Amino acid sequence: MFNNLFSKIMGSYLLIPVLILLSLLIILPNYLEDYFFKAKEIELLRKGEMAVRLIKQGDYNHYNKVDNFLGSLEKLLDTSLIVIDQEGEIINQGMQMRGMMRRPGMNRMHGPMMHNRMHPNLSKDMSKRIMNFQEELEKVLSGKRTSFRGEIEMLKQPIIGVGIPLYTSNKRMALFLISPLSGLQETVIKVRNLTLRVTLIAVLLALILGYFISKGITRPILEMKRQAQKMARGDYQVQIDNLPKDEIGELGKSFNYLSNKLEANIEELSREKQRMHEMLTSMAEGVLGVGSDKKILLANPRFKEIFEMNEEIIGKSFIGFVNQKLMGLIDEVLITEQELKEEFSWDDKIIVAHAAPIRERNSKLWGIIILVRDVTEVRKLDEMRRLFVANVSHELKTPLTAIRGYLEAILDGIVDEVQLQSEYLTRVLSETNRMTRLVQEILNLARLQSGQIEFNLEKFKLLDLVNKVVRNLERKLEDRNVSVEGNPELIIKSDQDKLEEVLVNLLSNAIKFTPKDGKIKIKVEDEDRIKLRVIDNGIGISKSELPYIWERFHQVDRARTPEEEGTGLGLAIVKEIVEGLEGEVDVDSKEGVGSEFIVTL
């Protein structure tokens, strides 16, 4: 019943006044009844003492005198008087008592008694029938005062009375003052009814007042409860309005402040979490977080990419989800609680893993964080750098050695003929030009790979460019049959100089590896994309060499090359230029049949 704050407050507001009023309803009528009865007893005793004094002062030995005096005294005192002797016989009674006996229905029943005016010959039995307080009579006749409540047996009427000893010259008697209780009882009943009505009204008012007070107290509390439930669902933009100016209002203000601070803190945490997520997502390294219970706490996309994971692994044990080497590294860090680093191979990849423990403030191990790097490309680049240095050194060493030999022969006087010296110097110049060309191509390739070269796009006729390149290489073509096919009106938008360099390299290679009387075809196709094909029927390229022809300084077997040596950088430059123009280059070759290079733009 009282399972919420409203009912508890309402109950407390209602219970206290109800208990008080119920107590008054029970106690007050009884208290008033006792008070009225006590006051009546005191009044009757006072009047009785006055009556005794007046009786003693007069001479009332004759019945008629006593009767008349009591009648007058009753009027004076407004109380019924009865005098009883020590034998228990009613000596006399006042007019009021006789009036009470004359009520309707009493004449028929006690008519003789009424008319004999209660003469002394009234029997004891008749006195007992009129009055039913024998014990009180004995107390009074023994000289004691007494008060009592009872009823007149013949009238069945409740009364209150007092008894006072009355002594005459030679008699001991009892004077009783009798007053009916009907008036007092009516007053008590009225007071009880009034108290009951007041109680009901007070309970109703307490109910109404308690309802509004309870509502006033619980409304902001219930509002706080509703807003707290919204906060629990993630809505932190909650405010409580119309707060009272009391402690509950202060609590509501604190709640609003807490809501604002919590919203700000949650937003800050969200931003921090988002920043952390962005950092982890954008990292080139893989990151794996593992708890002390060996369950995966986090794994960024790069980690999944390195180990080719597609399923969700957060919250699962790392056992079975990671490489055996990495599992061993994690176990070792969990045991030793020390930073460890390891390099291992996995699926043609070279992986470097760095694992470090994560501790709580009390230095207890909480988990570990693993940073994983795929260094395969780095290792390849290192190898390529090593090979590049070796190749450059080799390519430069040969012409430098030849130049040195020729110059030493001239300086030492071994060659003294002018014609022979001129021939040697011509060879020196040729080797020097070769080194210059090599250095220039190395620089061009480096600029292309670093993005330092800008492409100047312009519109031009592609077939005109092809014919220009053929004319420029006409001396090298000699007896080789060259044909050009394509739409002469085809206009493209590209870098004309860079595309010319591509054509020169491809056509030079075709000339170099195609014997005399061989055929070279340059074909331009205009489909969805423009394709430039350079086809020859030369010596071709073996399958084993095809994957490497785009690498720097790669050259086919020199014993199979009838022409002069190249730098080995031509096709690498072609690939970089075509990719810079957002195109593609490919090759289709068969040893002993010929080759076809396809440039798609």
C-alpha positions in Angstrom: 0.0 0.0 0.0 2.8 2.5 1.0 5.2 1.5 -1.7 5.8 5.0 -3.0 6.8 8.3 -1.6 3.4 10.0 -2.3 1.5 7.4 -0.3 3.9 7.5 2.5 3.8 11.3 2.8 0.0 11.2 2.3 -0.4 8.5 4.9 1.8 10.4 7.4 -0.2 13.6 6.9 -3.5 11.8 7.3 -2.5 9.3 10.0 -1.3 11.9 12.6 -4.5 14.1 12.7 -6.7 11.0 12.4 -5.0 9.4 15.5 -5.3 12.7 17.4 -9.0 13.3 16.5 -9.9 9.6 17.1 -8.2 10.0 20.5 -10.3 13.1 21.2 -13.4 11.4 19.9 -12.8 8.6 22.5 -11.4 10.6 25.4 -13.2 14.0 25.1 -16.8 12.8 25.6 -15.8 10.6 28.5 -13.8 13.4 30.0 -16.7 15.9 29.5 -19.1 13.4 31.0 -17.0 12.9 34.1 -16.5 16.7 34.3 -20.2 17.4 34.1 -21.0 14.7 36.6 -18.4 15.9 39.0 -19.5 19.5 38.7 -23.1 18.4 39.3 -22.1 16.4 42.4 -20.3 19.5 43.8 -23.3 21.6 43.0 -25.6 19.1 44.7 -23.4 18.8 47.8 -23.3 22.6 48.1 -27.0 22.8 47.8 -27.4 19.9 50.3 -25.3 21.7 52.9 -27.4 24.8 52.4 -30.6 22.8 52.8 -29.4 21.1 56.0 -28.6 24.5 57.5 -32.0 25.8 56.6 -33.8 22.7 58.0 -31.9 22.9 61.2 -32.7 26.5 61.7 -36.5 26.0 61.5 -39.0 24.0 63.5 -40.4 21.4 61.1 -41.7 18.7 63.3 -45.0 18.6 61.7 -45.3 16.9 58.3 -47.2 19.7 56.6 -44.6 22.2 57.7 -41.7 20.1 56.4 -43.6 19.4 53.2 -44.2 23.1 52.6 -40.6 24.0 53.5 -39.2 21.3 51.2 -41.3 22.5 48.4 -40.1 26.0 48.8 -36.5 24.8 49.2 -36.7 22.8 46.0 -37.8 25.9 44.1 -34.9 27.8 45.7 -32.3 25.1 45.0 -34.0 23.8 41.8 -33.3 20.2 43.0 -35.5 17.3 44.2 -35.2 16.6 47.9 -35.9 13.4 49.8 -35.7 12.9 53.6 -35.3 9.3 54.8 -35.2 8.3 58.5 -32.8 5.8 60.0 -35.4 3.0 59.6 -35.2 3.6 55.8 -38.6 5.1 55.5 -39.2 8.2 53.3 -40.2 10.9 55.7 -40.9 13.4 53.0 -40.1 14.3 49.5 -40.3 17.5 47.7 -42.7 18.7 45.0 -40.3 18.0 42.1 -40.0 14.4 43.1 -43.7 14.1 43.3 -44.0 15.8 39.9 -41.6 13.2 38.5 -43.9 10.5 40.0 -46.9 12.1 38.2 -45.5 11.6 34.7 -48.0 9.9 32.3 -48.5 6.3 33.2 -47.5 6.7 36.8 -50.9 7.7 38.2 -52.5 4.4 37.3 -49.6 2.4 38.7 -49.0 4.4 41.9 -52.0 6.6 42.3 -52.6 5.9 46.0 -49.0 6.7 46.8 -49.3 10.0 45.0 -52.4 11.1 46.9 -51.3 10.2 50.3 -48.4 12.7 49.8 -45.9 10.2 51.1 -47.1 10.2 54.8 -45.0 8.5 57.4 -47.0 5.3 57.1 -45.2 4.8 53.7 -43.7 1.3 54.0 -40.1 0.4 53.7 -40.9 -1.8 50.7 -42.4 1.2 48.9 -39.3 3.3 49.7 -37.1 0.6 48.1 -39.3 0.6 45.1 -38.9 4.3 44.7 -35.2 4.6 45.5 -32.6 2.0 44.7 -29.6 3.2 46.7 -29.6 1.2 50.0 -25.8 1.3 50.4 -25.7 5.1 50.0 -28.5 5.4 52.6 -26.5 3.3 55.1 -23.4 5.5 54.6 -25.3 8.7 55.1 -27.1 7.4 58.3 -23.6 6.4 59.6 -22.6 10.1 59.3 -20.8 10.1 55.9 -21.5 12.1 52.8 -22.0 10.2 49.6 -22.6 10.7 45.9 -24.0 8.2 43.5 -25.5 7.6 40.2 -28.4 5.3 39.6 -32.0 5.3 38.7 -35.4 5.5 40.2 -36.6 1.9 39.8 -40.2 2.8 39.3 -39.4 5.5 36.7 -36.5 3.7 35.1 -34.8 7.1 34.9 -31.1 7.7 35.4 -30.3 10.1 38.1 -27.4 11.6 40.0 -27.6 12.3 43.7 -25.9 13.2 46.9 -26.6 12.1 50.4 -25.9 14.3 53.5 -26.5 13.4 57.1 -29.4 15.4 58.7 -29.6 15.6 62.5 -32.6 17.0 64.3 -33.2 17.2 68.1 -33.7 13.5 68.5 -33.5 12.0 65.1 -30.8 10.9 62.6 -32.0 11.2 59.1 -30.6 11.3 55.5 -31.2 14.2 53.1 -30.9 13.2 49.4 -30.7 15.7 46.6 -31.7 14.1 43.3 -31.2 15.4 39.8 -32.1 13.6 36.6 -29.3 12.9 34.2 -31.2 13.3 31.0 -30.0 16.8 30.4 -26.4 15.9 31.1 -26.6 12.9 28.8 -28.1 14.9 26.0 -25.2 17.4 26.4 -22.6 14.6 26.3 -24.3 13.1 23.3 -24.3 16.5 21.5 -20.6 16.9 22.4 -19.8 13.4 21.1 -21.7 14.1 17.9 -20.1 17.5 17.5 -16.6 15.9 18.1 -17.4 13.2 15.5 -18.4 15.8 12.9 -15.4 17.9 13.7 -13.2 14.7 13.4 -14.7 13.9 10.0 -14.3 17.4 8.7 -10.7 17.5 10.1 -9.9 14.2 8.4 -11.3 15.4 5.1 -9.4 18.6 5.4 -6.2 16.7 6.3 -6.9 14.4 3.4 -7.2 17.3 0.9 -4.3 19.3 2.5 -2.1 16.1 2.6 -2.9 15.4 -1.0 -1.7 18.8 -2.2 1.3 18.9 0.1 2.3 15.4 -0.9 1.9 16.3 -4.6 3.9 19.4 -4.1 6.7 17.4 -2.4 6.7 14.4 -4.8 6.1 16.3 -8.1 9.8 17.5 -8.4 11.0 14.1 -7.0 9.0 12.2 -9.6 10.2 14.6 -12.3 13.8 13.9 -11.2 13.0 10.2 -11.4 11.7 10.6 -15.0 14.6 12.7 -16.0 17.0 10.2 -14.4 15.4 7.4 -16.4 16.0 9.5 -19.6 19.6 10.0 -18.6 19.9 6.3 -18.1 18.7 5.9 -21.7 21.4 8.3 -23.0 19.4 11.6 -23.1 21.5 14.0 -21.1 19.8 17.2 -22.2 17.3 17.0 -19.4 16.3 19.9 -17.1 13.8 20.2 -14.2 11.7 23.4 -14.3 9.4 25.1 -11.8 11.4 24.0 -8.7 10.2 25.0 -5.2 12.3 27.3 -3.1 13.2 24.6 -0.5 15.6 21.7 0.0 13.9 19.7 -2.8 14.4 22.7 -5.1 18.1 22.8 -4.1 18.2 19.0 -4.9 16.6 19.7 -8.3 19.1 22.4 -9.0 21.9 20.0 -8.1 20.3 17.5 -10.4 20.2 20.0 -13.3 23.9 20.9 -12.6 24.7 17.2 -12.5 22.9 16.7 -15.8 24.8 19.5 -17.5 28.2 18.3 -16.1 27.4 14.8 -17.1 26.4 15.8 -20.6 29.6 17.8 -20.9 31.7 14.9 -19.6 30.0 12.4 -21.8 30.5 14.6 -24.8 34.1 15.0 -23.9 34.5 11.3 -23.4 32.8 10.7 -26.7 35.1 13.1 -28.4 38.1 11.5 -26.8 36.8 8.1 -27.8 36.2 9.3 -31.3 39.6 10.8 -31.5 41.1 7.6 -30.2 39.1 5.6 -32.7 40.2 7.9 -35.5 43.8 7.6 -34.4 43.7 3.8 -34.2 41.8 3.6 -37.5 44.3 5.9 -39.3 47.4 4.2 -37.9 49.6 2.4 -40.4 50.4 -0.1 -37.6 48.1 -2.7 -36.3 47.0 -2.4 -32.7 45.8 -5.2 -30.5 44.6 -4.9 -26.9 44.4 -8.0 -24.7 43.1 -8.2 -21.1 44.7 -10.1 -18.3 42.0 -12.7 -18.9 43.4 -13.2 -22.4 40.3 -11.7 -24.1 40.7 -9.2 -26.9 39.7 -5.7 -25.9 40.4 -3.8 -29.1 41.8 -4.4 -32.6 42.1 -1.7 -35.2 41.3 -2.2 -38.9 45.0 -2.3 -39.8 45.6 -5.3 -37.5 42.7 -7.2 -39.1 44.0 -6.3 -42.5 47.5 -7.5 -41.7 46.3 -10.9 -40.5 43.4 -11.0 -43.0 40.6 -11.2 -40.4 37.0 -10.6 -41.4 35.0 -11.7 -38.3 34.5 -9.7 -35.1 37.0 -10.7 -32.5 36.3 -8.2 -29.7 35.5 -10.0 -26.4 36.8 -13.3 -27.6 39.9 -15.1 -26.5 43.0 -14.3 -28.6 43.8 -18.1 -28.8 43.1 -19.3 -32.3 42.6 -15.8 -33.7 46.2 -14.7 -33.9 49.5 -16.1 -35.3 51.3 -18.7 -33.2 54.3 -16.5 -32.8 52.1 -13.6 -31.7 50.3 -15.9 -29.2 53.7 -16.9 -27.7 54.7 -13.3 -27.4 51.4 -12.3 -25.6 51.8 -15.3 -23.2 55.4 -14.3 -22.4 54.5 -10.7 -21.7 51.6 -11.8 -19.5 54.0 -14.0 -17.5 57.1 -11.7 -17.3 55.2 -8.4 -17.3 58.0 -6.9 -19.4 58.1 -5.2 -22.8 59.1 -7.6 -25.6 59.7 -7.3 -29.3 59.8 -10.0 -32.0 60.0 -10.3 -35.7 58.4 -13.2 -37.6 57.1 -14.3 -41.0 53.5 -14.9 -41.7 51.9 -15.6 -45.1 54.8 -14.1 -47.2 54.8 -11.1 -44.8 57.5 -9.9 -42.4 55.9 -8.8 -39.2 57.4 -6.9 -36.3 55.4 -7.0 -33.0 56.1 -4.9 -30.0 54.1 -5.9 -26.8 54.0 -3.9 -23.6 52.1 -4.5 -20.3 49.4 -2.1 -19.2 49.1 -1.6 -15.4 46.5 -0.1 -13.1 47.3 2.6 -10.6 48.1 0.0 -8.0 50.6 -1.5 -10.5 48.5 -4.6 -11.0 48.7 -6.0 -14.6 45.5 -5.0 -16.4 46.4 -6.2 -19.9 48.8 -5.7 -22.7 49.0 -3.6 -25.9 50.6 -5.0 -29.0 51.8 -2.8 -31.9 52.2 -4.8 -35.1 54.0 -3.5 -38.2 54.1 -5.1 -41.7 57.7 -4.4 -42.7 57.5 -6.5 -45.9 57.6 -3.4 -48.1 60.3 -1.8 -45.9 62.5 -4.9 -46.3 61.8 -4.9 -50.0 62.7 -1.2 -50.3 65.9 -1.9 -48.3 66.8 -4.7 -50.7 65.9 -2.5 -53.6 68.1 0.3 -52.3 70.9 -2.1 -51.8 70.5 -3.4 -55.3 70.1 0.1 -56.7 73.4 1.2 -55.2 75.0 -2.0 -56.4 73.5 -1.5 -59.9 74.4 2.2 -60.1 77.9 1.4 -58.9 78.2 -1.4 -61.5 76.7 0.8 -64.3 79.1 3.6 -63.5 82.1 1.4 -62.9 82.2 0.0 -66.5 82.3 3.3 -68.4 84.6 4.8 -65.8 87.0 1.9 -66.1 86.9 2.3 -69.9 87.4 6.0 -69.7 90.3 5.6 -67.3 92.0 3.0 -69.6 91.7 5.2 -72.7 93.0 8.3 -70.9 95.9 6.4 -69.3 96.9 4.9 -72.6 97.0 8.4 -74.1 98.8 10.0 -71.1 101.4 7.2 -70.9 102.3 7.6 -74.6 101.2 4.1 -75.5 99.0 5.6 -78.2 100.9 8.3 -80.0 99.2 8.3 -83.3 96.8 11.2 -83.7 94.2 9.1 -85.4 94.2 6.4 -82.7 94.2 9.1 -80.0 91.1 10.6 -81.7 89.4 7.2 -81.7 90.2 6.8 -78.0 88.8 10.2 -77.1 85.7 9.5 -79.2 85.1 6.4 -77.0 85.7 8.4 -73.9 83.1 10.9 -75.0 80.7 8.0 -75.8 81.1 6.5 -72.3 80.8 10.0 -70.8 77.5 10.5 -72.7 76.3 7.1 -71.5 77.0 8.1 -67.8 75.3 11.4 -68.3 72.3 9.6 -69.8 72.3 7.2 -66.9 72.5 9.9 -64.2 69.7 11.9 -66.0 67.4 8.9 -66.1 68.1 8.1 -62.4 67.2 11.7 -61.6 64.0 11.6 -63.7 62.9 8.3 -62.2 63.5 9.7 -58.7 61.5 12.8 -59.4 58.7 10.7 -60.9 58.5 8.4 -57.9 58.6 11.4 -55.4 55.8 13.2 -57.3 58.0 16.3 -58.0 57.3 16.3 -61.7 54.1 18.0 -62.8 52.2 16.8 -65.8 51.2 19.5 -68.3 48.0 18.4 -70.0 47.2 19.6 -73.5 45.2 18.5 -76.5 47.0 17.0 -79.5 46.7 14.4 -82.2 48.1 11.1 -80.9 49.1 9.8 -84.3 51.1 12.9 -85.1 53.1 12.2 -82.0 53.7 8.6 -83.0 54.9 9.6 -86.4 57.2 12.1 -84.9 58.9 9.5 -82.6 59.3 7.1 -85.6 61.0 9.9 -87.6 63.3 10.7 -84.7 64.4 7.1 -84.4 64.6 6.5 -88.2 68.4 6.1 -88.1 68.2 3.3 -85.5 65.4 1.5 -87.4 67.8 0.7 -90.4 66.3 -2.3 -92.2 63.5 -3.0 -89.7 60.0 -2.7 -91.1 57.9 -0.2 -89.0 54.2 0.3 -89.6 51.8 2.7 -87.8 48.0 2.2 -87.6 45.3 4.4 -86.1 42.9 7.2 -86.6 44.9 10.2 -87.7 42.3 12.6 -86.3 42.2 11.2 -82.8 42.8 14.0 -80.3 43.7 13.3 -76.7 44.4 15.4 -73.7 47.7 14.4 -72.0 51.3 15.5 -71.4 52.8 15.4 -74.9 56.4 15.4 -73.7 56.0 12.6 -71.2 54.0 10.5 -73.6 56.8 11.0 -76.2 59.3 9.7 -73.7 57.1 6.6 -73.2 57.0 6.0 -77.0 60.7 6.6 -77.4 61.5 4.0 -74.6 59.1 1.4 -75.9 60.1 1.8 -79.6 63.8 1.8 -78.6 63.3 -1.5 -76.8 61.5 -2.9 -79.8 64.4 -1.9 -82.1 67.0 -3.2 -79.6 65.4 -6.7 -79.4 64.2 -7.0 -82.9 66.7 -8.3 -85.5 67.2 -6.6 -88.9 64.4 -7.4 -91.4 62.1 -7.7 -88.4 58.7 -6.1 -88.0 57.6 -3.4 -85.6 54.0 -2.2 -85.5 52.6 0.8 -83.6 48.8 0.6 -83.3 46.4 3.2 -81.8 43.0 2.0 -80.8 40.1 4.3 -79.7 37.6 2.3 -77.7 36.2 3.0 -74.2 39.8 4.0 -73.4 42.7 4.8 -75.7 45.2 1.9 -76.2 48.6 2.4 -77.7 50.2 -0.9 -78.7 53.9 -1.4 -79.6 54.3 -4.9 -81.2 57.5 -6.6 -82.4 58.6 -10.0 -83.6 61.9 -9.9 -81.8 63.5 -12.3 -79.3 60.7 -12.0 -76.7 60.9 -12.2 -73.0 60.9 -15.4 -70.9 58.2 -16.0 -68.4 60.7 -16.0 -65.6 61.8 -12.5 -66.4 58.4 -10.9 -67.1 57.6 -10.0 -63.4 60.9 -8.1 -63.1 61.1 -6.1 -66.3 59.6 -3.0 -64.6 62.3 -2.9 -61.9 65.1 -0.5 -62.1 68.3 -1.7 -63.7 66.8 -4.9 -64.8 68.2 -6.1 -68.2 67.7 -9.3 -70.1 70.6 -11.6 -70.7 73.3 -9.4 -72.4 74.5 -12.4 -74.4 71.1 -12.3 -76.2 71.2 -8.5 -76.8 72.7 -7.7 -80.2 72.6 -4.0 -79.7 74.4 -1.7 -77.3 73.7 -2.0 -73.6 71.0 0.2 -72.1 70.7 1.6 -68.6 67.9 -0.7 -67.4 65.7 2.2 -66.3 63.6 2.7 -69.5 60.7 0.5 -68.6 60.7 1.7 -64.9 60.4 5.2 -66.3 57.6 4.2 -68.7 55.6 2.6 -65.8 56.0 5.7 -63.6 54.9 8.1 -66.4 51.9 6.1 -67.4 50.7 5.7 -63.8 51.2 9.4 -63.3 48.9 10.0 -66.2 46.3 7.7 -64.5 46.9 5.0 -67.1 48.0 1.4 -67.1 50.9 -0.4 -68.9 51.1 -4.1 -69.5 53.1 -6.6 -71.6 52.4 -9.8 -73.4 55.5 -11.6 -74.6 56.6 -15.1 -75.7 60.2 -16.0 -76.0 61.3 -16.4 -79.6 58.0 -15.0 -80.9 58.0 -11.3 -79.9 56.5 -8.9 -77.4 53.5 -6.5 -77.2 53.5 -3.6 -74.9 50.0 -2.0 -74.2 49.6 1.5 -72.8 46.0 2.3 -71.8 45.1 6.0 -71.3 
